[in-house]
Amino acid sequence: MKELDDYINQTQNLPPAPRVLPELLALLNHPDSDSRRVVNLIQVDPSLTAQVLRASNSVFYAGATPTLDLREAVSRLGFSTIGQIVAAATGSRALGRSQKGYGLDEGELWQHSVTSAVAAQVIARDCGLDQSLAFTAALLHDLGKIVLSGALEQRYEDLVSSVEQQQQSLVEAEQRLLGVNHAEVGGRLLARWKFPAPLVTAVWFHHQPKSAAPHGRLASCVYLANMIAYFLGRGYGRSAFALRGREEALTLLDVSADRIPHYMIETHARFTEVEALFSIRS
C-alpha cells in the first residue's frame, strides 16, 4: 500500500479530490433521498450547476418551458442522470489532458473513458446491476494512468517493447517496470477520495474481476465495458495491443459472448445522446 501512496503523493498536477461525487453516489444508493440534499450538493459548484441546467434544457429533456431553477432541473433529469453528469464533470477534469507516459494525446483517455462508461451502463442494465455505479466505475477505471504517466514518460520505449515485443499485457508491463499497475493505483486514489467500496474494488480489480469478490460482477462489467470501447475504436496508444481476454468476466455476469455485438450496437447508439447531454466532443 505504501508504494501506491508514494506514486500518488509524488504526482504533479493531481486533480483535487472531488467532494460532490462520492456524497452524491451515497445519496443515489437510497431511492428515498430528499432531492433538496442533491440540490444543496450541486449548487456549491457553479460549473456543475451550469451543466445540470444545460442538460435539463437539452433537446433530450426539455419540456415546454426552459428552466433556470436547479431544483426543477434535478427533478426533470432524475437522480441517475444527475449522477452521470456529475461523474462526467469530475472525469473530464481529471482525464482530459495528454498522458505522455502512455503515448496519449489530449482527449484520448477521456474519450475512451466515456465510451467505457456508456458501455458499462448498457451492460449493467442487462445484468441487473446499479447503472449509476457501473457508469462511474467505468468512467474512472483508468484514473491510475494519470498518476503513473509521469513515471513512465522516461521509460516509454521500455513500455512499448514490453507490449509489442515481449507480448505482455499493459498491466504486466507496468508491474515489471514500476512494481505497481494503473488499476491498483486508481483504486487506491479513489479509496483516499472516499468513494464507495464497490466502486473502489471494481476499479482496483477491473483487469482481474475474479479477485474483486464480493464485487466481482461490477468489476466484470467495467472490464467488459473497457473491451467494448476498444472494439468500437475508442482505444488509444499501445494499450490496444495489450489487451487480455478474460472469460471469467462473462461467467461472473452470466452472459454469453454473443451478447457482445448487441452491447456494442447499443453503446454506439447511446453515445450520440451522451455526447449532446454532457457536451462531449470527439
PEBELMO-V605248 format. One record per residue. BURIAL is + if it has 24 or more other ideal C-beta (glycine too) atoms within 12 Angstrom, else -. D_FIRST is the distance of its C-alpha to the first C-alpha in Angstrom with 1 decimal. Layout:
BEGIN
BURIAL;D_FIRST / BURIAL;D_FIRST
END
This chain:
BEGIN
-;0.0 / -;3.8 / -;5.4 / +;5.2 / -;6.3 / -;8.7 / +;10.3 / +;10.9 / -;12.3 / -;14.4 / +;15.9 / -;19.6 / -;21.4 / +;18.5 / +;20.5 / -;20.7 / -;19.0 / +;21.7 / -;23.3 / +;25.9 / +;24.2 / +;21.8 / +;24.8 / +;27.1 / +;25.2 / +;25.3 / +;29.1 / +;29.6 / -;28.5 / -;31.6 / -;34.8 / -;36.8 / -;34.9 / -;37.3 / +;37.6 / -;38.2 / -;34.6 / +;33.6 / +;36.2 / -;35.1 / +;31.5 / +;32.8 / -;35.6 / -;33.5 / +;32.5 / -;35.7 / -;34.3 / +;33.1 / +;36.4 / -;38.3 / +;36.4 / +;37.1 / +;40.7 / +;41.1 / +;39.7 / +;42.0 / +;45.0 / +;44.1 / -;46.6 / -;44.4 / +;44.4 / -;47.2 / -;50.0 / -;53.5 / -;52.5 / -;49.5 / -;47.5 / -;46.0 / -;44.8 / +;41.1 / +;41.7 / -;44.1 / +;41.7 / +;38.9 / -;41.6 / +;42.9 / +;39.5 / -;37.9 / +;34.4 / +;33.0 / +;34.3 / +;33.3 / +;29.7 / +;29.9 / +;31.5 / +;28.8 / +;26.1 / +;28.1 / +;28.5 / +;24.8 / +;24.1 / +;26.9 / +;25.8 / +;22.3 / +;23.4 / +;26.9 / +;26.5 / -;26.9 / +;23.8 / +;25.3 / +;22.4 / +;23.2 / +;26.9 / +;27.1 / -;30.0 / -;30.0 / -;30.0 / +;29.0 / +;25.5 / +;26.9 / +;29.8 / +;27.7 / +;25.4 / +;28.5 / +;30.1 / +;27.2 / +;27.2 / +;31.0 / +;30.7 / +;28.1 / +;30.5 / +;33.3 / +;31.4 / +;30.2 / +;33.8 / +;35.1 / +;32.6 / -;32.8 / +;29.3 / +;28.6 / +;29.7 / +;28.2 / +;24.7 / +;25.1 / +;26.5 / +;23.6 / +;20.8 / +;22.7 / +;23.5 / +;19.9 / +;18.6 / +;18.4 / +;17.0 / +;14.1 / +;17.0 / +;18.0 / +;14.8 / +;15.1 / +;18.9 / +;19.3 / +;17.5 / +;19.6 / -;22.8 / -;23.9 / -;23.0 / +;24.6 / -;27.3 / -;24.8 / +;23.2 / +;26.7 / -;27.7 / +;24.8 / +;25.7 / -;29.5 / -;30.5 / -;27.9 / -;27.7 / +;23.9 / +;22.3 / +;20.5 / +;17.1 / -;18.2 / +;19.3 / +;16.2 / -;14.2 / -;17.0 / +;17.4 / +;13.9 / -;11.6 / +;9.9 / +;12.2 / +;13.4 / +;13.1 / +;9.4 / +;9.2 / +;12.2 / +;11.0 / +;8.1 / +;11.0 / +;13.4 / +;11.6 / -;11.6 / +;15.2 / -;16.0 / +;17.2 / +;18.4 / -;16.2 / +;18.5 / +;18.0 / +;14.2 / +;14.3 / +;17.2 / +;15.6 / +;12.4 / +;14.8 / +;17.9 / +;18.3 / +;17.9 / +;19.7 / -;20.6 / +;17.0 / +;16.9 / -;19.1 / -;20.5 / +;20.2 / +;21.2 / +;24.4 / +;22.8 / +;20.3 / +;23.5 / +;25.3 / +;22.9 / +;22.9 / +;26.7 / +;27.1 / +;25.2 / +;27.6 / +;30.6 / +;29.9 / +;30.2 / +;33.3 / +;34.8 / -;34.4 / +;31.6 / +;29.3 / +;28.6 / +;28.0 / +;27.2 / +;25.1 / +;28.4 / +;28.8 / +;25.4 / +;25.5 / +;25.3 / -;27.3 / +;25.8 / -;28.6 / +;26.3 / +;25.9 / +;29.7 / -;29.8 / +;27.4 / +;29.3 / -;32.5 / +;34.0 / -;36.0 / -;35.6 / -;38.9 / -;37.3 / +;35.3 / -;38.5 / -;39.2 / +;35.7 / +;36.2 / -;39.6 / +;38.6 / +;35.6 / +;37.9 / -;40.5 / +;38.1 / +;36.5 / -;39.8 / -;39.7 / +;36.1 / -;37.0 / -;39.8 / +;38.1 / +;35.1 / -;37.1 / +;35.0 / -;36.7 / -;36.6
END
